[in-house]
Amino acid sequence: MTVVAARNVGSRAGGIRRWDAGRIARVVVMLIVAAAFLYPLLGFFIVALRSDASVANGTGGPLGIGGISWDGIQHSWSQIIGYGGSDTPNVYLSWLGNTLVVAIGGMLIALVAALPSGYALAKLRFRFQRTLLVITLLAMVMPNTVLVIPLFLEVNAIGAVGELWPVAVLMGFYPFGVYLAYIHFRTAMPSELVEAARIDGLGEVAIFARIALPISKQAVALVAFFSFLANWTNFFLPLALLTSNLGSQTISVGIQSLISSSPLFNPTTAAGLNVKLYMPELGLATAISTIPLLVVFVVAQRFLVRGQTVGALKG
């Protein structure tokens, strides 16, 4: 018992020593920085739950928490749903559905294209391999706005402007996903696994399908998450290609339409609308649009801690 007591005292003493002045200072600084980032975000989401009158009067106490009301949320939602009138009913829900189609479609195409490409660049040897890698890097850093007009002309040439499938296909062109897969297969997948599979007589397609993919859940989750995030928040491509009517837009372009129709930003346009979109309505519309991103992040995060190659060479 004396030994156990001594160990407990030592562990407590070690714990106390670990919390020295330097560590306390670092923790305090990190908490201050976190509060600086969280404060405006918390205020934004609280505004989405308040009523128009509460926001206009500035009531509700610190951060406006006292102004939160279920009636205010219902009123804001009815205004959002009513936007578009009888010509395009429930246009906000249409925006969400359109965005899900192009985001998920583009993500699946990106996975199918990026993972084999990254594996080939990392583990195979062929002519112009380095050139293809440089081209991938150049395409990755190229601004999306540079490609909008050429892509519009191509889609217009086949008469597909205003349709969702060209947007999903173009979003599947995701060079950053190729680079992520390349880095993963080059650093996390031992070359000895590939060589052993080749000695056993497996072809490159079989090696990729039966060995590389099962131990690459981390790469799949990374490419899927970042691709979905880029597709969901893409603004210029849907703005240029989905111009047929209001209901065919995605959520990023739709929220811009809500903002431009608000009396806070454009009183002239808002005067002719039956709905009035103020801070709570705009905040609620934006907050709802972030929910799919949060869901995808939580799912991807669960898989990021898996798919490890530790122990792959054991035995």
C-alpha positions as MATLAB code, in Angstrom:
seq = 'MTVVAARNVGSRAGGIRRWDAGRIARVVVMLIVAAAFLYPLLGFFIVALRSDASVANGTGGPLGIGGISWDGIQHSWSQIIGYGGSDTPNVYLSWLGNTLVVAIGGMLIALVAALPSGYALAKLRFRFQRTLLVITLLAMVMPNTVLVIPLFLEVNAIGAVGELWPVAVLMGFYPFGVYLAYIHFRTAMPSELVEAARIDGLGEVAIFARIALPISKQAVALVAFFSFLANWTNFFLPLALLTSNLGSQTISVGIQSLISSSPLFNPTTAAGLNVKLYMPELGLATAISTIPLLVVFVVAQRFLVRGQTVGALKG';
ca = [
       0.000    0.000    0.000;
       2.928    2.289    0.645;
       4.134    1.780   -2.929;
       0.657    2.474   -4.350;
       0.317    5.613   -2.240;
       3.728    6.797   -3.394;
       2.739    6.247   -7.026;
      -0.505    8.178   -6.534;
       1.363   11.053   -4.909;
       3.919   11.005   -7.695;
       1.249   11.022  -10.395;
      -0.550   13.908   -8.705;
       2.708   15.780   -8.370;
       3.508   15.081  -12.011;
       0.083   16.356  -12.993;
       0.628   19.537  -11.017;
       4.044   20.053  -12.567;
       2.627   19.649  -16.053;
       0.328   22.641  -15.473;
       3.133   25.172  -15.290;
       2.835   28.849  -16.139;
       3.695   28.326  -19.800;
       1.004   25.726  -20.358;
      -1.611   27.791  -18.537;
      -0.722   30.793  -20.699;
      -1.066   28.741  -23.891;
      -4.447   27.385  -22.808;
      -5.693   30.867  -21.943;
      -4.553   32.233  -25.313;
      -6.260   29.373  -27.172;
      -9.479   29.916  -25.233;
      -9.424   33.622  -26.104;
      -8.858   32.878  -29.781;
     -11.634   30.254  -29.746;
     -14.020   32.721  -28.110;
     -13.144   35.347  -30.729;
     -14.158   32.918  -33.488;
     -17.185   31.427  -31.732;
     -18.772   34.690  -30.586;
     -19.836   35.949  -34.053;
     -20.920   32.450  -35.109;
     -23.046   32.038  -31.997;
     -24.547   35.483  -32.514;
     -25.361   34.622  -36.134;
     -27.215   31.416  -35.248;
     -29.089   33.140  -32.433;
     -30.259   35.861  -34.847;
     -31.741   33.102  -37.010;
     -33.956   32.073  -34.067;
     -35.175   35.534  -33.096;
     -38.157   37.539  -34.296;
     -37.976   40.570  -36.563;
     -39.208   42.855  -33.782;
     -36.603   41.567  -31.318;
     -33.767   42.207  -33.746;
     -35.112   45.617  -34.774;
     -35.546   46.766  -31.169;
     -32.237   45.336  -30.012;
     -33.873   43.483  -27.119;
     -33.062   40.035  -25.812;
     -30.140   40.599  -23.484;
     -26.589   39.346  -24.110;
     -26.267   37.914  -27.618;
     -30.031   38.319  -27.995;
     -30.801   34.964  -26.372;
     -33.875   36.425  -24.704;
     -35.347   37.256  -28.091;
     -35.540   33.614  -29.232;
     -39.122   32.518  -29.825;
     -40.841   29.646  -31.596;
     -43.310   32.048  -33.190;
     -40.427   34.029  -34.633;
     -38.902   30.885  -36.128;
     -42.231   29.860  -37.671;
     -42.704   33.333  -39.135;
     -39.197   33.349  -40.619;
     -39.717   29.903  -42.142;
     -43.049   30.904  -43.671;
     -41.395   33.933  -45.262;
     -38.579   31.811  -46.683;
     -40.984   29.209  -48.086;
     -43.194   31.963  -49.498;
     -40.357   33.462  -51.484;
     -40.969   32.912  -55.179;
     -44.752   33.270  -54.982;
     -47.204   31.005  -56.749;
     -44.987   30.654  -59.832;
     -42.260   28.775  -57.951;
     -43.725   27.443  -54.670;
     -41.335   26.092  -52.047;
     -38.423   27.423  -54.066;
     -36.072   27.201  -51.078;
     -36.670   23.447  -50.805;
     -36.026   23.165  -54.544;
     -32.683   24.892  -54.048;
     -31.732   22.408  -51.343;
     -32.769   19.460  -53.514;
     -30.859   20.757  -56.528;
     -27.758   21.307  -54.427;
     -27.934   17.795  -53.012;
     -28.154   16.368  -56.534;
     -25.152   18.239  -57.911;
     -23.084   17.949  -54.711;
     -23.576   14.195  -54.281;
     -23.305   13.521  -58.013;
     -20.106   15.538  -58.309;
     -18.707   13.876  -55.182;
     -19.292   10.365  -56.561;
     -17.709   11.269  -59.889;
     -14.758   12.821  -58.060;
     -14.263    9.648  -56.025;
     -14.387    7.425  -59.101;
     -11.913    9.639  -60.958;
      -9.599   10.903  -58.203;
      -8.784    7.715  -56.291;
      -7.520    5.634  -59.253;
      -5.694    8.666  -60.639;
      -3.970    9.353  -57.330;
      -3.012    5.685  -56.998;
      -1.572    5.621  -60.514;
       0.490    8.760  -59.949;
       1.802    7.428  -56.627;
       2.485    3.748  -57.307;
       2.826    3.206  -61.055;
       5.637    4.159  -63.414;
       4.773    5.430  -66.883;
       5.756    8.116  -69.364;
       4.825   11.735  -68.633;
       3.959   10.810  -65.037;
       5.683   13.867  -63.624;
       4.111   16.059  -66.313;
       0.636   14.842  -65.373;
       1.345   15.584  -61.717;
       2.432   19.137  -62.571;
      -0.706   19.620  -64.689;
      -2.805   18.392  -61.763;
      -1.171   20.920  -59.458;
      -1.714   23.730  -61.957;
      -5.384   22.801  -62.370;
      -5.745   22.659  -58.592;
      -4.552   26.240  -58.063;
      -6.394   27.687  -61.069;
      -9.299   29.954  -59.963;
     -12.754   28.606  -60.767;
     -13.836   31.953  -62.168;
     -11.343   31.588  -65.034;
     -13.151   28.487  -66.318;
     -16.749   29.691  -66.001;
     -17.068   31.296  -69.451;
     -15.368   28.441  -71.396;
     -17.496   25.891  -69.557;
     -20.662   27.871  -70.276;
     -19.840   27.937  -73.990;
     -19.260   24.172  -74.025;
     -22.475   23.371  -72.153;
     -24.400   25.811  -74.331;
     -23.034   24.088  -77.450;
     -24.797   20.844  -76.450;
     -27.971   22.662  -75.385;
     -27.742   21.659  -71.718;
     -27.796   25.088  -70.038;
     -30.302   25.040  -67.191;
     -29.955   21.290  -66.499;
     -28.415   19.816  -63.377;
     -26.410   16.945  -64.839;
     -23.744   19.097  -66.594;
     -23.112   20.910  -63.319;
     -22.660   17.603  -61.467;
     -20.331   16.256  -64.167;
     -18.202   19.401  -64.163;
     -18.036   19.384  -60.372;
     -16.661   15.851  -60.606;
     -13.537   17.384  -62.170;
     -11.706   17.744  -58.864;
      -7.897   17.959  -59.172;
      -7.496   18.616  -55.444;
      -9.004   15.176  -54.814;
      -6.422   13.637  -57.158;
      -3.667   15.362  -55.212;
      -5.086   14.186  -51.861;
      -5.260   10.601  -53.120;
      -1.738   10.874  -54.523;
      -0.322   12.067  -51.202;
      -2.198    9.351  -49.291;
      -1.107    6.437  -51.488;
       2.453    7.723  -51.645;
       2.909    8.166  -47.897;
       0.440    5.851  -46.145;
       0.482    2.780  -48.390;
       3.730    0.772  -48.113;
       5.341   -0.059  -51.431;
       6.070   -3.548  -50.083;
       2.344   -4.331  -50.218;
       2.200   -3.455  -53.900;
       5.341   -5.425  -54.716;
       4.091   -8.481  -52.810;
       0.780   -8.354  -54.664;
       2.584   -8.135  -58.002;
       4.721  -11.136  -57.087;
       1.513  -13.040  -56.275;
       0.337  -12.336  -59.825;
      -2.233   -9.600  -59.256;
      -2.708   -6.969  -61.927;
      -2.707   -3.259  -61.200;
      -6.509   -2.997  -61.286;
      -6.837   -5.904  -58.863;
      -4.189   -4.421  -56.559;
      -6.059   -1.130  -56.462;
      -9.470   -2.749  -55.909;
      -8.484   -5.492  -53.455;
      -5.598   -3.927  -51.529;
      -5.386   -0.160  -51.984;
      -9.044    0.740  -51.483;
      -9.753   -1.411  -48.387;
      -6.928    0.290  -46.464;
      -7.682    3.770  -47.806;
     -10.894    4.744  -46.047;
      -9.102    7.836  -44.811;
      -8.410    8.996  -48.379;
     -11.978    8.210  -49.426;
     -13.352   10.236  -46.526;
     -11.049   13.174  -47.267;
     -11.843   13.314  -50.969;
     -15.567   12.842  -50.352;
     -15.756   15.541  -47.682;
     -13.730   18.194  -49.488;
     -15.456   17.456  -52.788;
     -18.913   17.710  -51.225;
     -17.910   20.925  -49.468;
     -16.604   22.472  -52.693;
     -19.692   21.409  -54.643;
     -22.142   22.621  -52.000;
     -20.567   26.065  -51.755;
     -19.824   26.504  -55.480;
     -21.358   29.765  -56.642;
     -20.109   30.810  -60.077;
     -20.697   27.538  -61.938;
     -24.394   27.180  -60.967;
     -24.863   30.917  -61.503;
     -23.652   30.598  -65.093;
     -25.219   27.257  -66.046;
     -28.549   27.199  -64.162;
     -30.122   30.335  -65.579;
     -33.430   29.000  -66.898;
     -35.640   29.825  -63.902;
     -35.520   30.614  -60.200;
     -36.372   27.075  -59.095;
     -33.413   25.496  -60.915;
     -30.759   27.297  -58.854;
     -28.623   25.853  -56.075;
     -28.636   27.058  -52.491;
     -25.551   29.275  -52.807;
     -27.100   31.241  -55.671;
     -30.532   31.107  -54.025;
     -29.326   32.717  -50.809;
     -27.801   35.478  -52.902;
     -31.254   35.976  -54.432;
     -32.752   36.200  -50.949;
     -30.198   38.804  -49.929;
     -30.779   40.889  -53.048;
     -34.542   40.779  -52.367;
     -34.267   41.935  -48.761;
     -35.353   45.446  -47.764;
     -32.074   45.692  -45.876;
     -30.064   45.575  -49.103;
     -32.441   46.378  -51.964;
     -35.565   48.281  -50.868;
     -36.707   48.836  -54.464;
     -36.884   45.147  -55.335;
     -38.314   44.190  -51.947;
     -41.181   46.647  -52.309;
     -42.796   44.455  -54.969;
     -42.624   41.216  -52.963;
     -45.274   39.752  -50.687;
     -42.626   38.398  -48.310;
     -40.223   40.505  -46.303;
     -36.807   39.057  -45.619;
     -34.981   40.657  -42.717;
     -32.052   39.453  -40.602;
     -33.844   36.481  -38.928;
     -35.124   35.144  -42.271;
     -31.743   35.460  -43.972;
     -29.985   33.961  -40.951;
     -32.372   30.996  -40.775;
     -32.042   30.302  -44.507;
     -28.254   30.334  -44.234;
     -28.197   28.241  -41.046;
     -30.373   25.522  -42.595;
     -28.097   25.411  -45.634;
     -25.143   24.484  -43.406;
     -26.803   21.391  -41.899;
     -25.797   18.992  -44.735;
     -22.202   20.187  -44.407;
     -22.217   19.429  -40.691;
     -23.709   15.976  -41.295;
     -21.095   15.104  -43.924;
     -18.329   16.377  -41.652;
     -19.477   14.207  -38.743;
     -19.718   11.107  -40.956;
     -16.335   11.765  -42.586;
     -14.699   12.405  -39.238;
     -15.790    8.996  -38.000;
     -14.000    7.336  -40.918;
     -10.907    9.528  -40.702;
      -9.763    7.664  -37.585;
     -10.082    4.349  -39.413;
      -8.428    2.930  -42.490;
      -4.997    2.973  -40.888;
      -2.177    0.945  -42.471;
      -0.513    0.286  -39.111;
       0.365   -3.382  -38.928;
      -0.080   -3.974  -42.650;
       3.477   -5.353  -42.864;
       3.297   -7.309  -39.614;
       4.046  -10.982  -39.806;
];
